[in-house]
């Protein structure tokens, strides 16, 4: 199953490591460093040009990606729980 994370982007639910609220988590220095490293390593995927509300970490075959989404973490988690995945 896939989770639609905004615009034309979907991720495989088996690959999702976590879904995080940007506003609440980027205040910590470890999260900031993690996101900076992902950006530097070109493993960030921006799903929107709008104000980001969440980021989704995926891992597949030892490769991690960070998807930046305009959808809230609550919305994404609710989609997972409701089975409204694509």
HTML snippet that shows the backbone in 3Dmol.js (N, CA, C, O; Angstrom):
<script src="https://3Dmol.org/build/3Dmol-min.js"></script>
<div id="view" style="width:600px;height:400px;position:relative"></div>
<script>
const pdb = `
ATOM      1  N   UNK A   1       0.838  -1.186   0.000  1.00  0.00           N
ATOM      2  CA  UNK A   1       0.000   0.000   0.000  1.00  0.00           C
ATOM      3  C   UNK A   1       0.876   1.240   0.000  1.00  0.00           C
ATOM      4  O   UNK A   1       2.019   1.225   0.456  1.00  0.00           O
ATOM      5  N   UNK A   2       0.307   2.304  -0.522  1.00  0.00           N
ATOM      6  CA  UNK A   2       1.024   3.559  -0.627  1.00  0.00           C
ATOM      7  C   UNK A   2       0.298   4.659   0.129  1.00  0.00           C
ATOM      8  O   UNK A   2      -0.925   4.635   0.272  1.00  0.00           O
ATOM      9  N   UNK A   3       1.065   5.614   0.604  1.00  0.00           N
ATOM     10  CA  UNK A   3       0.525   6.774   1.309  1.00  0.00           C
ATOM     11  C   UNK A   3       0.765   7.996   0.438  1.00  0.00           C
ATOM     12  O   UNK A   3       1.904   8.317   0.100  1.00  0.00           O
ATOM     13  N   UNK A   4      -0.325   8.677   0.077  1.00  0.00           N
ATOM     14  CA  UNK A   4      -0.211   9.904  -0.709  1.00  0.00           C
ATOM     15  C   UNK A   4       0.229  11.027   0.235  1.00  0.00           C
ATOM     16  O   UNK A   4      -0.450  11.314   1.220  1.00  0.00           O
ATOM     17  N   UNK A   5       1.372  11.662  -0.071  1.00  0.00           N
ATOM     18  CA  UNK A   5       1.941  12.669   0.835  1.00  0.00           C
ATOM     19  C   UNK A   5       1.872  14.089   0.280  1.00  0.00           C
ATOM     20  O   UNK A   5       2.450  15.010   0.858  1.00  0.00           O
ATOM     21  N   UNK A   6       1.177  14.271  -0.825  1.00  0.00           N
ATOM     22  CA  UNK A   6       1.007  15.605  -1.380  1.00  0.00           C
ATOM     23  C   UNK A   6       1.351  15.647  -2.847  1.00  0.00           C
ATOM     24  O   UNK A   6       2.237  14.939  -3.325  1.00  0.00           O
ATOM     25  N   UNK A   7       0.610  16.519  -3.566  1.00  0.00           N
ATOM     26  CA  UNK A   7       0.774  16.673  -5.004  1.00  0.00           C
ATOM     27  C   UNK A   7       0.799  15.307  -5.679  1.00  0.00           C
ATOM     28  O   UNK A   7      -0.148  14.541  -5.501  1.00  0.00           O
ATOM     29  N   UNK A   8       1.807  14.971  -6.425  1.00  0.00           N
ATOM     30  CA  UNK A   8       1.845  13.684  -7.123  1.00  0.00           C
ATOM     31  C   UNK A   8       2.805  12.695  -6.467  1.00  0.00           C
ATOM     32  O   UNK A   8       3.360  11.829  -7.143  1.00  0.00           O
ATOM     33  N   UNK A   9       3.001  12.814  -5.177  1.00  0.00           N
ATOM     34  CA  UNK A   9       3.957  11.960  -4.474  1.00  0.00           C
ATOM     35  C   UNK A   9       3.258  10.975  -3.553  1.00  0.00           C
ATOM     36  O   UNK A   9       2.335  11.322  -2.815  1.00  0.00           O
ATOM     37  N   UNK A  10       3.727   9.738  -3.621  1.00  0.00           N
ATOM     38  CA  UNK A  10       3.268   8.681  -2.718  1.00  0.00           C
ATOM     39  C   UNK A  10       4.484   7.885  -2.280  1.00  0.00           C
ATOM     40  O   UNK A  10       5.468   7.780  -3.012  1.00  0.00           O
ATOM     41  N   UNK A  11       4.409   7.328  -1.081  1.00  0.00           N
ATOM     42  CA  UNK A  11       5.500   6.493  -0.576  1.00  0.00           C
ATOM     43  C   UNK A  11       4.928   5.154  -0.148  1.00  0.00           C
ATOM     44  O   UNK A  11       3.781   5.065   0.291  1.00  0.00           O
ATOM     45  N   UNK A  12       5.729   4.126  -0.278  1.00  0.00           N
ATOM     46  CA  UNK A  12       5.345   2.790   0.145  1.00  0.00           C
ATOM     47  C   UNK A  12       5.294   2.762   1.669  1.00  0.00           C
ATOM     48  O   UNK A  12       6.249   3.171   2.330  1.00  0.00           O
ATOM     49  N   UNK A  13       4.195   2.287   2.222  1.00  0.00           N
ATOM     50  CA  UNK A  13       4.046   2.253   3.683  1.00  0.00           C
ATOM     51  C   UNK A  13       5.117   1.409   4.359  1.00  0.00           C
ATOM     52  O   UNK A  13       5.497   1.686   5.497  1.00  0.00           O
ATOM     53  N   UNK A  14       5.609   0.382   3.671  1.00  0.00           N
ATOM     54  CA  UNK A  14       6.645  -0.476   4.247  1.00  0.00           C
ATOM     55  C   UNK A  14       7.969   0.260   4.415  1.00  0.00           C
ATOM     56  O   UNK A  14       8.805  -0.140   5.225  1.00  0.00           O
ATOM     57  N   UNK A  15       8.161   1.331   3.654  1.00  0.00           N
ATOM     58  CA  UNK A  15       9.414   2.087   3.702  1.00  0.00           C
ATOM     59  C   UNK A  15       9.392   3.233   4.710  1.00  0.00           C
ATOM     60  O   UNK A  15      10.439   3.797   5.027  1.00  0.00           O
ATOM     61  N   UNK A  16       8.206   3.583   5.217  1.00  0.00           N
ATOM     62  CA  UNK A  16       8.082   4.731   6.123  1.00  0.00           C
ATOM     63  C   UNK A  16       8.694   4.406   7.484  1.00  0.00           C
ATOM     64  O   UNK A  16       8.318   3.437   8.143  1.00  0.00           O
ATOM     65  N   UNK A  17       9.648   5.248   7.883  1.00  0.00           N
ATOM     66  CA  UNK A  17      10.283   5.122   9.194  1.00  0.00           C
ATOM     67  C   UNK A  17       9.563   6.012  10.201  1.00  0.00           C
ATOM     68  O   UNK A  17       9.373   5.629  11.355  1.00  0.00           O
ATOM     69  N   UNK A  18       9.164   7.201   9.757  1.00  0.00           N
ATOM     70  CA  UNK A  18       8.462   8.108  10.650  1.00  0.00           C
ATOM     71  C   UNK A  18       7.884   9.301   9.920  1.00  0.00           C
ATOM     72  O   UNK A  18       8.330   9.675   8.836  1.00  0.00           O
ATOM     73  N   UNK A  19       6.868   9.892  10.553  1.00  0.00           N
ATOM     74  CA  UNK A  19       6.234  11.109  10.059  1.00  0.00           C
ATOM     75  C   UNK A  19       6.329  12.124  11.183  1.00  0.00           C
ATOM     76  O   UNK A  19       5.947  11.840  12.318  1.00  0.00           O
ATOM     77  N   UNK A  20       6.841  13.316  10.863  1.00  0.00           N
ATOM     78  CA  UNK A  20       7.133  14.299  11.900  1.00  0.00           C
ATOM     79  C   UNK A  20       6.578  15.672  11.545  1.00  0.00           C
ATOM     80  O   UNK A  20       6.567  16.066  10.379  1.00  0.00           O
ATOM     81  N   UNK A  21       6.126  16.385  12.547  1.00  0.00           N
ATOM     82  CA  UNK A  21       5.661  17.753  12.397  1.00  0.00           C
ATOM     83  C   UNK A  21       6.880  18.672  12.334  1.00  0.00           C
ATOM     84  O   UNK A  21       7.707  18.659  13.246  1.00  0.00           O
ATOM     85  N   UNK A  22       7.001  19.458  11.287  1.00  0.00           N
ATOM     86  CA  UNK A  22       8.185  20.309  11.109  1.00  0.00           C
ATOM     87  C   UNK A  22       8.290  21.355  12.206  1.00  0.00           C
ATOM     88  O   UNK A  22       9.372  21.579  12.748  1.00  0.00           O
ATOM     89  N   UNK A  23       7.182  21.994  12.536  1.00  0.00           N
ATOM     90  CA  UNK A  23       7.218  23.094  13.500  1.00  0.00           C
ATOM     91  C   UNK A  23       7.688  22.641  14.881  1.00  0.00           C
ATOM     92  O   UNK A  23       8.443  23.349  15.548  1.00  0.00           O
ATOM     93  N   UNK A  24       7.250  21.482  15.300  1.00  0.00           N
ATOM     94  CA  UNK A  24       7.591  21.005  16.641  1.00  0.00           C
ATOM     95  C   UNK A  24       8.938  20.298  16.727  1.00  0.00           C
ATOM     96  O   UNK A  24       9.552  20.275  17.794  1.00  0.00           O
ATOM     97  N   UNK A  25       9.404  19.728  15.634  1.00  0.00           N
ATOM     98  CA  UNK A  25      10.625  18.925  15.718  1.00  0.00           C
ATOM     99  C   UNK A  25      11.891  19.661  15.296  1.00  0.00           C
ATOM    100  O   UNK A  25      12.987  19.272  15.698  1.00  0.00           O
ATOM    101  N   UNK A  26      11.763  20.709  14.499  1.00  0.00           N
ATOM    102  CA  UNK A  26      12.968  21.385  14.018  1.00  0.00           C
ATOM    103  C   UNK A  26      13.563  22.343  15.036  1.00  0.00           C
ATOM    104  O   UNK A  26      14.549  23.018  14.742  1.00  0.00           O
ATOM    105  N   UNK A  27      12.987  22.415  16.215  1.00  0.00           N
ATOM    106  CA  UNK A  27      13.569  23.248  17.257  1.00  0.00           C
ATOM    107  C   UNK A  27      14.742  22.546  17.937  1.00  0.00           C
ATOM    108  O   UNK A  27      15.571  23.202  18.567  1.00  0.00           O
ATOM    109  N   UNK A  28      14.819  21.245  17.819  1.00  0.00           N
ATOM    110  CA  UNK A  28      15.920  20.481  18.406  1.00  0.00           C
ATOM    111  C   UNK A  28      17.142  20.468  17.503  1.00  0.00           C
ATOM    112  O   UNK A  28      17.020  20.422  16.279  1.00  0.00           O
ATOM    113  N   UNK A  29      18.320  20.508  18.113  1.00  0.00           N
ATOM    114  CA  UNK A  29      19.538  20.589  17.307  1.00  0.00           C
ATOM    115  C   UNK A  29      19.815  19.299  16.534  1.00  0.00           C
ATOM    116  O   UNK A  29      20.379  19.359  15.441  1.00  0.00           O
ATOM    117  N   UNK A  30      19.441  18.153  17.060  1.00  0.00           N
ATOM    118  CA  UNK A  30      19.687  16.892  16.352  1.00  0.00           C
ATOM    119  C   UNK A  30      18.825  16.788  15.098  1.00  0.00           C
ATOM    120  O   UNK A  30      19.283  16.314  14.058  1.00  0.00           O
ATOM    121  N   UNK A  31      17.577  17.231  15.202  1.00  0.00           N
ATOM    122  CA  UNK A  31      16.704  17.202  14.033  1.00  0.00           C
ATOM    123  C   UNK A  31      17.194  18.181  12.980  1.00  0.00           C
ATOM    124  O   UNK A  31      17.195  17.865  11.791  1.00  0.00           O
ATOM    125  N   UNK A  32      17.610  19.362  13.406  1.00  0.00           N
ATOM    126  CA  UNK A  32      18.148  20.345  12.461  1.00  0.00           C
ATOM    127  C   UNK A  32      19.354  19.772  11.728  1.00  0.00           C
ATOM    128  O   UNK A  32      19.463  19.899  10.508  1.00  0.00           O
ATOM    129  N   UNK A  33      20.255  19.145  12.466  1.00  0.00           N
ATOM    130  CA  UNK A  33      21.450  18.554  11.853  1.00  0.00           C
ATOM    131  C   UNK A  33      21.074  17.419  10.903  1.00  0.00           C
ATOM    132  O   UNK A  33      21.669  17.281   9.834  1.00  0.00           O
ATOM    133  N   UNK A  34      20.095  16.612  11.286  1.00  0.00           N
ATOM    134  CA  UNK A  34      19.644  15.523  10.432  1.00  0.00           C
ATOM    135  C   UNK A  34      19.113  16.062   9.104  1.00  0.00           C
ATOM    136  O   UNK A  34      19.469  15.560   8.038  1.00  0.00           O
ATOM    137  N   UNK A  35      18.257  17.090   9.173  1.00  0.00           N
ATOM    138  CA  UNK A  35      17.690  17.664   7.958  1.00  0.00           C
ATOM    139  C   UNK A  35      18.752  18.367   7.123  1.00  0.00           C
ATOM    140  O   UNK A  35      18.700  18.311   5.894  1.00  0.00           O
ATOM    141  N   UNK A  36      19.702  19.019   7.755  1.00  0.00           N
ATOM    142  CA  UNK A  36      20.804  19.656   7.025  1.00  0.00           C
ATOM    143  C   UNK A  36      21.637  18.611   6.290  1.00  0.00           C
ATOM    144  O   UNK A  36      22.033  18.816   5.142  1.00  0.00           O
ATOM    145  N   UNK A  37      21.899  17.490   6.957  1.00  0.00           N
ATOM    146  CA  UNK A  37      22.666  16.413   6.332  1.00  0.00           C
ATOM    147  C   UNK A  37      21.909  15.818   5.148  1.00  0.00           C
ATOM    148  O   UNK A  37      22.499  15.539   4.104  1.00  0.00           O
ATOM    149  N   UNK A  38      20.607  15.628   5.311  1.00  0.00           N
ATOM    150  CA  UNK A  38      19.794  15.089   4.219  1.00  0.00           C
ATOM    151  C   UNK A  38      19.803  16.037   3.027  1.00  0.00           C
ATOM    152  O   UNK A  38      19.886  15.596   1.881  1.00  0.00           O
ATOM    153  N   UNK A  39      19.719  17.314   3.291  1.00  0.00           N
ATOM    154  CA  UNK A  39      19.768  18.311   2.214  1.00  0.00           C
ATOM    155  C   UNK A  39      21.122  18.278   1.510  1.00  0.00           C
ATOM    156  O   UNK A  39      21.195  18.304   0.282  1.00  0.00           O
ATOM    157  N   UNK A  40      22.176  18.223   2.292  1.00  0.00           N
ATOM    158  CA  UNK A  40      23.541  18.214   1.747  1.00  0.00           C
ATOM    159  C   UNK A  40      23.799  16.958   0.904  1.00  0.00           C
ATOM    160  O   UNK A  40      24.495  17.019  -0.109  1.00  0.00           O
ATOM    161  N   UNK A  41      23.236  15.826   1.327  1.00  0.00           N
ATOM    162  CA  UNK A  41      23.412  14.553   0.618  1.00  0.00           C
ATOM    163  C   UNK A  41      22.411  14.358  -0.519  1.00  0.00           C
ATOM    164  O   UNK A  41      22.367  13.293  -1.134  1.00  0.00           O
ATOM    165  N   UNK A  42      21.620  15.373  -0.794  1.00  0.00           N
ATOM    166  CA  UNK A  42      20.619  15.331  -1.862  1.00  0.00           C
ATOM    167  C   UNK A  42      19.603  14.210  -1.664  1.00  0.00           C
ATOM    168  O   UNK A  42      19.145  13.601  -2.631  1.00  0.00           O
ATOM    169  N   UNK A  43      19.257  13.943  -0.415  1.00  0.00           N
ATOM    170  CA  UNK A  43      18.252  12.917  -0.155  1.00  0.00           C
ATOM    171  C   UNK A  43      16.925  13.531   0.301  1.00  0.00           C
ATOM    172  O   UNK A  43      16.044  12.823   0.787  1.00  0.00           O
ATOM    173  N   UNK A  44      16.788  14.852   0.141  1.00  0.00           N
ATOM    174  CA  UNK A  44      15.530  15.538   0.438  1.00  0.00           C
ATOM    175  C   UNK A  44      14.713  15.654  -0.842  1.00  0.00           C
ATOM    176  O   UNK A  44      15.244  15.978  -1.905  1.00  0.00           O
ATOM    177  N   UNK A  45      13.423  15.388  -0.727  1.00  0.00           N
ATOM    178  CA  UNK A  45      12.499  15.543  -1.835  1.00  0.00           C
ATOM    179  C   UNK A  45      11.415  16.513  -1.369  1.00  0.00           C
ATOM    180  O   UNK A  45      10.695  16.240  -0.408  1.00  0.00           O
ATOM    181  N   UNK A  46      11.308  17.643  -2.059  1.00  0.00           N
ATOM    182  CA  UNK A  46      10.289  18.631  -1.732  1.00  0.00           C
ATOM    183  C   UNK A  46       9.057  18.355  -2.579  1.00  0.00           C
ATOM    184  O   UNK A  46       9.111  18.409  -3.807  1.00  0.00           O
ATOM    185  N   UNK A  47       7.941  18.057  -1.910  1.00  0.00           N
ATOM    186  CA  UNK A  47       6.718  17.723  -2.626  1.00  0.00           C
ATOM    187  C   UNK A  47       5.880  18.953  -2.924  1.00  0.00           C
ATOM    188  O   UNK A  47       4.832  18.848  -3.560  1.00  0.00           O
ATOM    189  N   UNK A  48       6.328  20.121  -2.472  1.00  0.00           N
ATOM    190  CA  UNK A  48       5.554  21.340  -2.636  1.00  0.00           C
ATOM    191  C   UNK A  48       6.446  22.571  -2.565  1.00  0.00           C
ATOM    192  O   UNK A  48       7.564  22.528  -2.052  1.00  0.00           O
ATOM    193  N   UNK A  49       5.920  23.662  -3.093  1.00  0.00           N
ATOM    194  CA  UNK A  49       6.567  24.963  -2.922  1.00  0.00           C
ATOM    195  C   UNK A  49       5.854  25.763  -1.837  1.00  0.00           C
ATOM    196  O   UNK A  49       6.264  26.878  -1.513  1.00  0.00           O
ATOM    197  N   UNK A  50       4.803  25.203  -1.284  1.00  0.00           N
ATOM    198  CA  UNK A  50       4.055  25.846  -0.209  1.00  0.00           C
ATOM    199  C   UNK A  50       4.816  25.675   1.109  1.00  0.00           C
ATOM    200  O   UNK A  50       5.835  24.988   1.175  1.00  0.00           O
ATOM    201  N   UNK A  51       4.293  26.316   2.147  1.00  0.00           N
ATOM    202  CA  UNK A  51       4.894  26.216   3.479  1.00  0.00           C
ATOM    203  C   UNK A  51       4.850  24.757   3.947  1.00  0.00           C
ATOM    204  O   UNK A  51       3.768  24.176   4.038  1.00  0.00           O
ATOM    205  N   UNK A  52       6.001  24.161   4.242  1.00  0.00           N
ATOM    206  CA  UNK A  52       6.012  22.756   4.682  1.00  0.00           C
ATOM    207  C   UNK A  52       5.455  22.611   6.085  1.00  0.00           C
ATOM    208  O   UNK A  52       5.653  23.467   6.947  1.00  0.00           O
ATOM    209  N   UNK A  53       4.754  21.506   6.293  1.00  0.00           N
ATOM    210  CA  UNK A  53       4.166  21.229   7.604  1.00  0.00           C
ATOM    211  C   UNK A  53       4.704  19.949   8.228  1.00  0.00           C
ATOM    212  O   UNK A  53       4.627  19.759   9.441  1.00  0.00           O
ATOM    213  N   UNK A  54       5.250  19.074   7.390  1.00  0.00           N
ATOM    214  CA  UNK A  54       5.733  17.800   7.930  1.00  0.00           C
ATOM    215  C   UNK A  54       6.873  17.266   7.076  1.00  0.00           C
ATOM    216  O   UNK A  54       7.113  17.727   5.959  1.00  0.00           O
ATOM    217  N   UNK A  55       7.568  16.281   7.635  1.00  0.00           N
ATOM    218  CA  UNK A  55       8.536  15.542   6.834  1.00  0.00           C
ATOM    219  C   UNK A  55       8.390  14.068   7.141  1.00  0.00           C
ATOM    220  O   UNK A  55       8.084  13.660   8.261  1.00  0.00           O
ATOM    221  N   UNK A  56       8.621  13.286   6.103  1.00  0.00           N
ATOM    222  CA  UNK A  56       8.462  11.837   6.176  1.00  0.00           C
ATOM    223  C   UNK A  56       9.813  11.219   5.875  1.00  0.00           C
ATOM    224  O   UNK A  56      10.436  11.538   4.863  1.00  0.00           O
ATOM    225  N   UNK A  57      10.266  10.339   6.747  1.00  0.00           N
ATOM    226  CA  UNK A  57      11.538   9.645   6.534  1.00  0.00           C
ATOM    227  C   UNK A  57      11.219   8.240   6.039  1.00  0.00           C
ATOM    228  O   UNK A  57      10.418   7.518   6.633  1.00  0.00           O
ATOM    229  N   UNK A  58      11.870   7.871   4.933  1.00  0.00           N
ATOM    230  CA  UNK A  58      11.722   6.517   4.407  1.00  0.00           C
ATOM    231  C   UNK A  58      13.098   5.876   4.289  1.00  0.00           C
ATOM    232  O   UNK A  58      14.114   6.561   4.163  1.00  0.00           O
ATOM    233  N   UNK A  59      13.109   4.572   4.332  1.00  0.00           N
ATOM    234  CA  UNK A  59      14.348   3.818   4.143  1.00  0.00           C
ATOM    235  C   UNK A  59      14.038   2.588   3.303  1.00  0.00           C
ATOM    236  O   UNK A  59      13.104   1.835   3.577  1.00  0.00           O
ATOM    237  N   UNK A  60      14.861   2.410   2.263  1.00  0.00           N
ATOM    238  CA  UNK A  60      14.700   1.252   1.391  1.00  0.00           C
ATOM    239  C   UNK A  60      16.074   0.813   0.930  1.00  0.00           C
ATOM    240  O   UNK A  60      16.833   1.606   0.374  1.00  0.00           O
ATOM    241  N   UNK A  61      16.392  -0.443   1.158  1.00  0.00           N
ATOM    242  CA  UNK A  61      17.685  -1.011   0.775  1.00  0.00           C
ATOM    243  C   UNK A  61      18.854  -0.186   1.321  1.00  0.00           C
ATOM    244  O   UNK A  61      19.853   0.015   0.630  1.00  0.00           O
ATOM    245  N   UNK A  62      18.726   0.285   2.552  1.00  0.00           N
ATOM    246  CA  UNK A  62      19.798   1.032   3.194  1.00  0.00           C
ATOM    247  C   UNK A  62      19.908   2.487   2.778  1.00  0.00           C
ATOM    248  O   UNK A  62      20.811   3.190   3.232  1.00  0.00           O
ATOM    249  N   UNK A  63      19.007   2.952   1.924  1.00  0.00           N
ATOM    250  CA  UNK A  63      19.021   4.340   1.483  1.00  0.00           C
ATOM    251  C   UNK A  63      17.839   5.070   2.098  1.00  0.00           C
ATOM    252  O   UNK A  63      16.692   4.637   1.979  1.00  0.00           O
ATOM    253  N   UNK A  64      18.138   6.193   2.761  1.00  0.00           N
ATOM    254  CA  UNK A  64      17.047   6.952   3.359  1.00  0.00           C
ATOM    255  C   UNK A  64      16.761   8.198   2.535  1.00  0.00           C
ATOM    256  O   UNK A  64      17.651   8.786   1.920  1.00  0.00           O
ATOM    257  N   UNK A  65      15.479   8.582   2.543  1.00  0.00           N
ATOM    258  CA  UNK A  65      15.028   9.798   1.886  1.00  0.00           C
ATOM    259  C   UNK A  65      14.138  10.549   2.856  1.00  0.00           C
ATOM    260  O   UNK A  65      13.456   9.961   3.695  1.00  0.00           O
ATOM    261  N   UNK A  66      14.163  11.862   2.717  1.00  0.00           N
ATOM    262  CA  UNK A  66      13.314  12.717   3.533  1.00  0.00           C
ATOM    263  C   UNK A  66      12.402  13.482   2.583  1.00  0.00           C
ATOM    264  O   UNK A  66      12.873  14.226   1.723  1.00  0.00           O
ATOM    265  N   UNK A  67      11.101  13.297   2.741  1.00  0.00           N
ATOM    266  CA  UNK A  67      10.121  13.984   1.928  1.00  0.00           C
ATOM    267  C   UNK A  67       9.540  15.130   2.739  1.00  0.00           C
ATOM    268  O   UNK A  67       9.056  14.929   3.853  1.00  0.00           O
ATOM    269  N   UNK A  68       9.587  16.328   2.180  1.00  0.00           N
ATOM    270  CA  UNK A  68       9.036  17.509   2.835  1.00  0.00           C
ATOM    271  C   UNK A  68       7.659  17.747   2.225  1.00  0.00           C
ATOM    272  O   UNK A  68       7.528  17.879   1.008  1.00  0.00           O
ATOM    273  N   UNK A  69       6.623  17.803   3.081  1.00  0.00           N
ATOM    274  CA  UNK A  69       5.245  17.862   2.595  1.00  0.00           C
ATOM    275  C   UNK A  69       4.494  19.061   3.160  1.00  0.00           C
ATOM    276  O   UNK A  69       4.786  19.538   4.256  1.00  0.00           O
ATOM    277  N   UNK A  70       3.512  19.540   2.383  1.00  0.00           N
ATOM    278  CA  UNK A  70       2.650  20.620   2.846  1.00  0.00           C
ATOM    279  C   UNK A  70       1.498  20.092   3.697  1.00  0.00           C
ATOM    280  O   UNK A  70       0.759  20.871   4.298  1.00  0.00           O
ATOM    281  N   UNK A  71       1.346  18.774   3.747  1.00  0.00           N
ATOM    282  CA  UNK A  71       0.301  18.167   4.575  1.00  0.00           C
ATOM    283  C   UNK A  71       0.790  18.027   6.000  1.00  0.00           C
ATOM    284  O   UNK A  71       1.975  17.788   6.236  1.00  0.00           O
ATOM    285  N   UNK A  72      -0.111  18.173   6.946  1.00  0.00           N
ATOM    286  CA  UNK A  72       0.279  18.060   8.354  1.00  0.00           C
ATOM    287  C   UNK A  72       0.564  16.604   8.711  1.00  0.00           C
ATOM    288  O   UNK A  72       0.056  15.680   8.077  1.00  0.00           O
ATOM    289  N   UNK A  73       1.379  16.425   9.728  1.00  0.00           N
ATOM    290  CA  UNK A  73       1.693  15.079  10.213  1.00  0.00           C
ATOM    291  C   UNK A  73       0.411  14.390  10.676  1.00  0.00           C
ATOM    292  O   UNK A  73       0.245  13.186  10.479  1.00  0.00           O
ATOM    293  N   UNK A  74      -0.489  15.146  11.287  1.00  0.00           N
ATOM    294  CA  UNK A  74      -1.762  14.592  11.745  1.00  0.00           C
ATOM    295  C   UNK A  74      -2.562  14.032  10.568  1.00  0.00           C
ATOM    296  O   UNK A  74      -3.098  12.926  10.645  1.00  0.00           O
ATOM    297  N   UNK A  75      -2.640  14.802   9.479  1.00  0.00           N
ATOM    298  CA  UNK A  75      -3.377  14.362   8.289  1.00  0.00           C
ATOM    299  C   UNK A  75      -2.778  13.083   7.720  1.00  0.00           C
ATOM    300  O   UNK A  75      -3.503  12.150   7.375  1.00  0.00           O
ATOM    301  N   UNK A  76      -1.457  13.044   7.625  1.00  0.00           N
ATOM    302  CA  UNK A  76      -0.790  11.863   7.074  1.00  0.00           C
ATOM    303  C   UNK A  76      -1.008  10.637   7.964  1.00  0.00           C
ATOM    304  O   UNK A  76      -1.269   9.543   7.463  1.00  0.00           O
ATOM    305  N   UNK A  77      -0.904  10.819   9.266  1.00  0.00           N
ATOM    306  CA  UNK A  77      -1.123   9.693  10.187  1.00  0.00           C
ATOM    307  C   UNK A  77      -2.574   9.223  10.136  1.00  0.00           C
ATOM    308  O   UNK A  77      -2.850   8.026  10.213  1.00  0.00           O
ATOM    309  N   UNK A  78      -3.500  10.177  10.006  1.00  0.00           N
ATOM    310  CA  UNK A  78      -4.914   9.817   9.906  1.00  0.00           C
ATOM    311  C   UNK A  78      -5.175   9.022   8.627  1.00  0.00           C
ATOM    312  O   UNK A  78      -5.937   8.056   8.641  1.00  0.00           O
ATOM    313  N   UNK A  79      -4.543   9.427   7.518  1.00  0.00           N
ATOM    314  CA  UNK A  79      -4.693   8.674   6.270  1.00  0.00           C
ATOM    315  C   UNK A  79      -4.205   7.241   6.435  1.00  0.00           C
ATOM    316  O   UNK A  79      -4.817   6.303   5.924  1.00  0.00           O
ATOM    317  N   UNK A  80      -3.102   7.082   7.153  1.00  0.00           N
ATOM    318  CA  UNK A  80      -2.584   5.731   7.381  1.00  0.00           C
ATOM    319  C   UNK A  80      -3.572   4.914   8.197  1.00  0.00           C
ATOM    320  O   UNK A  80      -3.839   3.755   7.880  1.00  0.00           O
ATOM    321  N   UNK A  81      -4.115   5.522   9.253  1.00  0.00           N
ATOM    322  CA  UNK A  81      -5.036   4.806  10.142  1.00  0.00           C
ATOM    323  C   UNK A  81      -6.373   4.511   9.477  1.00  0.00           C
ATOM    324  O   UNK A  81      -6.973   3.463   9.717  1.00  0.00           O
ATOM    325  N   UNK A  82      -6.838   5.430   8.646  1.00  0.00           N
ATOM    326  CA  UNK A  82      -8.126   5.257   7.981  1.00  0.00           C
ATOM    327  C   UNK A  82      -8.051   4.362   6.748  1.00  0.00           C
ATOM    328  O   UNK A  82      -9.078   3.979   6.187  1.00  0.00           O
ATOM    329  N   UNK A  83      -6.827   4.031   6.328  1.00  0.00           N
ATOM    330  CA  UNK A  83      -6.677   3.199   5.151  1.00  0.00           C
ATOM    331  C   UNK A  83      -6.947   3.955   3.870  1.00  0.00           C
ATOM    332  O   UNK A  83      -7.299   3.357   2.853  1.00  0.00           O
ATOM    333  N   UNK A  84      -6.784   5.282   3.912  1.00  0.00           N
ATOM    334  CA  UNK A  84      -7.020   6.100   2.737  1.00  0.00           C
ATOM    335  C   UNK A  84      -5.744   6.267   1.929  1.00  0.00           C
ATOM    336  O   UNK A  84      -5.501   7.328   1.353  1.00  0.00           O
ATOM    337  N   UNK A  85      -4.950   5.244   1.887  1.00  0.00           N
ATOM    338  CA  UNK A  85      -3.697   5.280   1.131  1.00  0.00           C
ATOM    339  C   UNK A  85      -3.970   4.921  -0.308  1.00  0.00           C
ATOM    340  O   UNK A  85      -4.944   4.237  -0.624  1.00  0.00           O
ATOM    341  N   UNK A  86      -3.102   5.388  -1.169  1.00  0.00           N
ATOM    342  CA  UNK A  86      -3.237   5.060  -2.594  1.00  0.00           C
ATOM    343  C   UNK A  86      -2.291   3.953  -2.955  1.00  0.00           C
ATOM    344  O   UNK A  86      -2.249   3.529  -4.110  1.00  0.00           O
TER     345      UNK A  86
END
`;
const viewer = $3Dmol.createViewer("view");
viewer.addModel(pdb, "pdb");
viewer.setStyle({}, {cartoon: {color: "spectrum"}});
viewer.zoomTo();
viewer.render();
</script>
